[in-house]
């Protein structure tokens, strides 16, 4: 009699394994489809390149700009990891991430005077979109278009709705990549990590614990302007470093 419950449990486990083996493809496809936001993108006051994904997001933003989607493109200042900061300081890498984004837009025909840049470095999407909301309100914009990747779109829309609170409308324009368009994305490590990252981000938002994902550590000055980068390859939004007193002039050399 004791063997019967064990046999039933074994049969249930085998049935679940067989179900997963048969249905894993539709389930995994549904996992990515749930992240997709498919909506029309009407004309706006500005096109916002959500940080990351260079040059594909800039290419989509430039295409929208040339199609009359908005008269200007906004670029945030993405965080600079310590390894990149070291390359900037050594002169090996000429531009930070924001500089590269601006240069891509210019190469794609967007005039420099049509590109708006934000100065404060951002570490997570919430911080970035909060700054975009503030910039839009300060400039009197009523509608913007957010350009991001397909897998990132749902989280971006959720964050925007929370940060803007209905004050500024936003459309979502997405870029396609191998993770969103390829069947069998779960066989690729980078794509699997991207999908997992998005679901963890959504859960963190719903649980209101996304601020715990921010990085800490001492901040170091960025090479190109008023931001600072945190230790450990993270970013921070700490206030700028206090200004130091000017050095005294050198004493005259005796003749």
matplotlib code that plots the C-alpha trace (Angstrom):
import matplotlib.pyplot as plt

x = [0.0, 2.9, 4.1, 0.9, 1.4, 5.0, 3.9, 1.3, 3.8, 6.2, 3.5, 2.6, 6.3, 6.6, 3.5, 4.8, 8.1, 6.3, 4.1, 7.1, 8.9, 5.9, 4.7, 8.0, 8.2, 4.8, 5.3, 8.7, 7.4, 4.6, 7.1, 8.7, 5.4, 4.2, 7.0, 6.1, 4.3, 2.8, 1.1, 0.9, 3.5, 1.8, 3.8, 5.4, 7.3, 10.4, 11.9, 13.7, 16.5, 16.2, 19.8, 21.4, 21.3, 23.5, 23.3, 20.0, 17.9, 19.5, 18.8, 15.1, 15.1, 16.7, 14.2, 11.3, 13.0, 13.3, 9.8, 8.5, 7.8, 9.3, 11.5, 14.1, 15.8, 16.7, 19.6, 20.3, 23.7, 24.1, 26.3, 30.0, 31.5, 34.9, 36.6, 35.2, 36.1, 39.7, 39.8, 38.5, 41.1, 43.8, 42.6, 42.0, 38.3, 37.4, 33.7, 31.4, 28.1, 26.2, 28.8, 28.6, 24.8, 25.0, 27.6, 25.5, 22.5, 24.6, 26.0, 22.4, 21.5, 20.1, 21.4, 23.3, 21.0, 18.0, 19.7, 18.9, 21.3, 20.8, 23.7, 22.9, 24.1, 21.5, 21.9, 18.5, 15.6, 13.4, 16.0, 16.4, 12.7, 12.2, 14.7, 13.0, 9.7, 11.3, 13.0, 9.7, 7.8, 10.5, 10.3, 6.5, 6.4, 3.0, 3.9, 7.1, 8.1, 10.3, 12.6, 13.8, 14.2, 11.3, 12.0, 12.4, 9.2, 6.7, 8.9, 9.6, 5.8, 5.1, 7.8, 6.7, 3.1, 4.2, 6.7, 4.6, 1.3, -0.7, 1.0, 2.8, 1.7, 4.2, 4.3, 6.7, 8.8, 10.8, 13.8, 14.1, 17.0, 17.9, 16.4, 13.0, 12.7, 14.5, 12.6, 14.5, 15.9, 16.2, 19.1, 21.2, 22.6, 22.5, 18.8, 18.0, 19.6, 17.8, 14.4, 15.2, 16.4, 13.2, 11.0, 13.1, 12.8, 9.0, 8.7, 10.8, 8.6, 5.4, 6.9, 8.3, 11.8, 13.6, 15.6, 17.4, 19.0, 20.9, 24.7, 26.7, 30.3, 32.4, 31.9, 34.6, 34.4, 33.6, 35.9, 33.4, 31.3, 29.2, 28.5, 30.1, 30.5, 30.2, 32.7, 32.2, 31.1, 27.9, 26.5, 25.2, 23.1, 25.0, 25.5, 28.6, 31.8, 32.5, 34.6, 38.2, 39.9, 42.1, 45.8, 48.0, 50.0, 53.6, 56.2, 58.4, 61.6, 64.7, 66.8]
y = [0.0, 2.4, 2.0, 3.3, 7.0, 6.8, 5.4, 8.1, 10.9, 9.4, 9.3, 13.0, 14.0, 12.1, 13.7, 17.2, 16.4, 15.2, 18.3, 20.6, 18.7, 19.0, 22.5, 24.3, 26.1, 27.8, 28.7, 30.2, 32.1, 33.4, 34.6, 37.0, 38.0, 39.1, 41.7, 43.2, 46.5, 47.0, 50.4, 53.2, 56.0, 59.4, 62.6, 63.9, 66.9, 64.8, 61.4, 59.9, 57.3, 55.2, 54.5, 51.3, 49.4, 51.7, 52.0, 50.3, 52.6, 55.7, 54.3, 54.0, 57.4, 59.0, 57.2, 58.6, 62.1, 62.1, 60.9, 63.9, 62.0, 64.9, 68.0, 66.9, 63.8, 63.6, 61.5, 60.7, 60.4, 56.7, 55.5, 55.0, 51.8, 52.1, 50.1, 52.5, 55.5, 54.2, 54.0, 57.6, 58.8, 57.0, 58.6, 55.1, 55.6, 59.1, 59.2, 58.1, 56.4, 59.6, 61.0, 57.8, 58.1, 61.7, 60.9, 58.0, 60.4, 62.9, 60.3, 59.3, 62.9, 64.4, 67.9, 68.6, 71.5, 69.1, 66.8, 67.5, 66.0, 65.5, 66.1, 64.0, 60.4, 57.6, 54.2, 52.5, 53.1, 54.6, 57.3, 58.0, 58.3, 60.5, 62.9, 62.8, 63.7, 66.6, 67.8, 67.4, 69.5, 72.2, 72.5, 72.4, 69.1, 67.3, 64.0, 62.1, 58.9, 56.5, 54.3, 51.1, 47.4, 45.0, 43.1, 46.3, 48.0, 46.8, 47.8, 51.2, 51.8, 50.8, 53.0, 55.9, 55.7, 55.7, 58.6, 60.8, 60.1, 61.1, 64.6, 63.7, 61.1, 58.7, 56.3, 53.3, 52.7, 49.4, 48.1, 44.5, 42.3, 38.6, 38.0, 39.3, 38.0, 34.6, 31.4, 29.4, 32.5, 30.3, 28.5, 31.7, 32.8, 36.5, 36.3, 34.2, 36.6, 39.5, 37.9, 37.0, 40.5, 42.0, 39.8, 40.4, 44.2, 43.9, 41.9, 44.5, 47.3, 45.6, 44.9, 48.4, 47.1, 48.2, 50.9, 48.0, 47.1, 50.4, 50.3, 51.8, 52.8, 55.9, 58.1, 59.3, 62.3, 61.6, 62.9, 64.6, 66.9, 67.0, 63.4, 60.9, 57.1, 54.7, 52.0, 48.5, 49.4, 51.0, 54.5, 56.9, 60.1, 61.6, 65.3, 66.6, 66.6, 69.7, 72.3, 72.5, 75.7, 77.0, 76.2, 79.2, 80.6, 79.3, 81.4, 83.4, 81.7, 83.5, 85.0]
z = [0.0, 0.7, -2.8, -4.3, -3.3, -4.4, -7.8, -8.2, -7.4, -9.9, -12.6, -11.9, -12.2, -15.4, -16.8, -15.9, -17.6, -20.7, -20.7, -20.5, -23.2, -25.5, -24.6, -23.7, -27.1, -26.9, -23.3, -23.9, -27.0, -24.8, -22.3, -24.8, -26.4, -23.0, -22.9, -26.3, -26.6, -30.0, -30.4, -32.9, -32.6, -33.4, -33.8, -30.6, -29.2, -28.8, -29.4, -26.5, -27.0, -23.9, -22.7, -24.1, -27.3, -29.4, -32.4, -33.1, -30.9, -32.4, -35.8, -35.0, -33.5, -36.5, -38.8, -36.8, -36.8, -40.6, -41.0, -39.1, -35.8, -33.7, -34.2, -31.7, -30.1, -26.5, -25.2, -21.5, -19.9, -19.4, -16.6, -17.2, -15.7, -14.2, -16.9, -19.5, -17.3, -17.3, -21.1, -21.3, -18.9, -20.9, -24.1, -25.6, -25.8, -27.1, -26.1, -23.3, -24.0, -24.4, -26.8, -28.9, -29.0, -30.2, -32.8, -34.2, -34.5, -36.3, -38.7, -39.4, -40.4, -37.2, -36.8, -33.6, -32.7, -32.8, -30.2, -26.5, -24.0, -20.3, -17.9, -14.8, -15.1, -14.7, -13.3, -13.9, -16.2, -13.4, -12.7, -16.4, -17.2, -14.0, -15.5, -18.9, -17.3, -15.5, -18.8, -20.7, -18.1, -18.1, -21.9, -22.1, -24.0, -24.0, -25.8, -26.4, -28.1, -26.2, -28.3, -26.7, -27.5, -27.9, -24.7, -22.7, -23.9, -21.3, -18.4, -20.0, -20.4, -16.8, -15.4, -17.6, -16.5, -12.8, -13.3, -15.6, -13.8, -16.9, -17.2, -20.4, -22.9, -24.4, -27.3, -27.5, -30.6, -30.5, -32.2, -33.3, -32.4, -32.5, -29.1, -30.0, -33.5, -33.3, -32.5, -29.9, -28.1, -25.0, -26.5, -26.5, -23.2, -23.9, -24.9, -21.9, -19.6, -21.3, -20.8, -17.2, -16.5, -17.8, -15.7, -12.6, -13.3, -13.6, -10.4, -8.6, -9.9, -8.8, -5.4, -5.2, -4.4, -7.6, -5.7, -3.9, -7.3, -7.3, -6.9, -4.2, -3.6, -3.9, -6.8, -9.2, -11.6, -15.2, -17.8, -20.0, -17.8, -14.7, -13.9, -11.6, -11.8, -8.9, -8.0, -9.2, -12.7, -11.5, -11.8, -9.2, -9.1, -6.2, -6.2, -7.9, -6.0, -4.0, -5.7, -4.5, -3.8, -6.6, -6.2, -5.3, -8.1, -8.3, -6.7, -9.1, -10.2, -8.9, -11.7]

ax = plt.figure().add_subplot(projection="3d")
ax.plot(x, y, z, "-o")
ax.set_aspect("equal")
plt.show()
